[in-house]
Structure formats: C-alpha cells, structure tokens
Amino acid sequence: ITPEPGMILQGHWSTNASHSVMYPIEVRVVVFDDDGTRSAVMTLDVIGVPLALTQRIRAALSDHIPAESVMVACSHTHCGPPVLPCLGMTPDANYLQKIVDVSAQCVQEAVDGLEDVTIGLGCGSTDFNISRRPLPGTDSMMANYGMLVDRRVRVLRVDGSSGTLAVLFHYSCHPTTFNGSKGFLSY
C-alpha cells in the first residue's frame, strides 16, 4: 500500500511532503480455517486504524470471513500517509480505498493458499518498555518510570510444510524508530 511520494506523513506533526520510499508500506494477513470456520489477523503499516476503516475492510472480506472474525491491527508507523482524522490531517479517500482493496486481495491470496499448519504459542518478558504518559501536573509526553507497564511478550508461530509461514507477536511499547518529518515513506 505504498503510495507515490508526495503525501504529507502522519507522524510527529510532519508538514513536509514525502520524497522517497525507505521501505514499502504493507498489508500482511494470516487466515486460519478450522473445518470451515475462518478467522484472520491483518496488520497494516499505518499509524492507526479508525473503526470506520476496520468496518470497510471487514465488509470487503465478508465473502470469505465473518466480520467478527477479522482482527485488524497496525504497526503504528510515523512514516505513512494519514489514515486517522486527527492532528489536523484528513485521510485521502483514494488511499483508504486502496487499503481496503489490497486487504481484500491479501485475504483472497491467503484463502487460496490455505494449507495444514502447526501452531506454537509462547510467552516471555523483556524490560525495555517504559510508560510515556505525562507526569502528574504536566501535559507533555515523557518517560514516566513510576507507571506500571506490561512487560510480557506473547508469540504465535505458524509453521507449514515449507517452514515458518507467520510469526505474530505482542509487546506493549511505542515502536517508532523514525519520524515522518524526514520525508521517507516506511513501515
């Protein structure tokens, strides 16, 4: 879903137009089918996913997967086009439609490629995340070492006949490594 450079990026209050692509912005999906009962987990390289966009994606997938069985998540990139109507930005309707269309295409490809898999689950922990909430009496984001944070790491691995097909993980942190003000489109 990488657009042509030129759009202003939604991250760190960027006002400069993007000028080049560092890494492609993608949609990724894994579809599970258990005797005809299907579900999907989808990730979008965008800063956030508004409910209206999630509903449009789910509607576009309704021939394959019930809406309540589709989870849509985001990478929270600060180097992508506006998708959330906030920070004075209005998402481009054509770009939002591209996300819906590519999401449907990815699900179709996943459904066409269904195969028997083995699923593994794991849980561990790490300690590099911190709370970014404002300190009492302040309103700016900053490290707040006194707040509780979830240090658990959860991993789901999907292996097929050709090897590992997908690894899904969850860890509570703000993963931004590059901000949109540099003008690079990236995941």
N, C-alpha and C positions, 0 to 999 in steps of 0.2 A: 504493500500500500504506500510505497514511497512516491510522493508527488515530485513533480519537476521543481527544482529550486526556484525561489522567488517568494514563497509564502513566509509570512512572519511566524515564528515558532512560539508555542505556548509553554514558556518556562522562564522563570526569573524575570518576568516583566520585560521580555525582549521586545525591541521596537525595530530591529534591523531585519531586513528580508534575508531568508536563507540563500546561500550562494553555491553550496555544493553538498554532495552526499558523502558522509563518512562511512556509514553502514546502512544497509537497506532497512526500512521500516516494514515490519512483517505482521502477518496474522499466522498464528500456529494453532493447530487443533488436534485433539486426540478424541476419537469416538470409541465408545465401548458398547458392545452388543451382547446381552446375556439372554439367549433364547428369544430374540425378537424385541426385548426391552432395551432401548438405546438411550445413551446419555452422552454428553460431550462437555469437554473442558476446552475453552478457547482463550488464547491470550492475544492481545492487541498491543502493538508498540505505540501507545498514546499516553498522554498524561493522566487521563481518567476516562471513565465510561459513564455517561449520563444514562439514566433509566430509559429515556426515550430511544436512545440508540440501541441499548440492550433489547428493548421490546421489538425494534425493527429487525434486528439480527435474528432473534428467536422466531419471529413471524416468517422470515425468509427461509428458515430451516424446518418449518412445520411439516413439510412432506417427509422428512427423514427422522426428526426427533421432536418429541413434545416440548413445548416452551419451558415447562417447569424442570426439564431435564438438561437444560443448557446453562452452563456457568460461563460467564464472560468476565475476564479479568484483564488487567492492563499492566504494562511494565513500568509505568509512570515516567516515561522518558520526558525530559525537558527539551528535547531536540526534535519535536514533531509538530505538525500543524495543529491549530486549535481544534479541539473536539468538545471541550467544556465551554458553555456560555458564561465565562467569568473573566475576571481581571480585565474587563473592557474589551474582550475579544468575542467575535461572533464566528462560530464554525462555518466553513464553506459547505453549502448543501451538496455540491457535487462530490466533495471529498468524503462526506459522511455516506453518500450513496455508494461510493467506491468501497468503503469499508464493509458495508452490507453485502455488496455483490461478491467481493473477494472472500468474505467469510462464508457465504453460501457455497462458493466454488471449492474452498478448502474442505468443507464438510462433505461435499459430494465426492471429492477425491479420497477422503478418509473412509467413507462408506464403501466406495468401490474397491478399496484396498484392505478391507477387513480381513483379519487372519487370527488364528488362535494365538493367545499370548499367555505369558506368566506375569503375574503382578507381585511386586515386592514392596513392602512398607517398612519404613524406618523412622526413628526419631532420635535426635541428639540435641546438643545445645552448643552455643558459641556465645561470646560475650563482647562483640564489637559494636552492638547497637546501643544507642542512648535515647532518652526522651528529648524531643525537640520542642516541647511545649514551653510557653513563656513562664518565667519565674513569677511567683506571686507579686502583684503590684506592677508588673511590666506587661507590655503587649507585643514585644518582638520575639521572633523565634530564636532560640539559642539552646545550647546544651544545658539540660537540666538533670544533673546526675542524681538528684534526690527523688526523682519519679521512678515508679516501677516500670519495667519493660519485660516483654515476653522474650526470653532467650531460647525458646525451643526452635528446633529446625525439624521440619517434617518433610519426608521424601517419599515419593511414589515412583517406582521404576517399572516400566512396561517393556518386556522382552518378547520378541517374536522369533521366528525361525532364522532370520538373518542377523540377529543380535538385538541390541537395545534400540527400541523404537522411540521411547519418550522417557524423560525424567521430569517430573513435576515436583516443585519444592515450595515450601512456605517458610518465610523468615520475616519477622516484623522489623523492617528498617526502611530508611529513605535511601534508595539505591542510586540517586543521582551522582553521576561521575563527571558530567559535562553539562553546561547550561546552554540554553538557546541563544543567548546573546552573542555567541561566537559565529552563528550563521550556518552551522553544519546540521544537516538532517541526519539523524542517527537513532538507533534503538535505545 
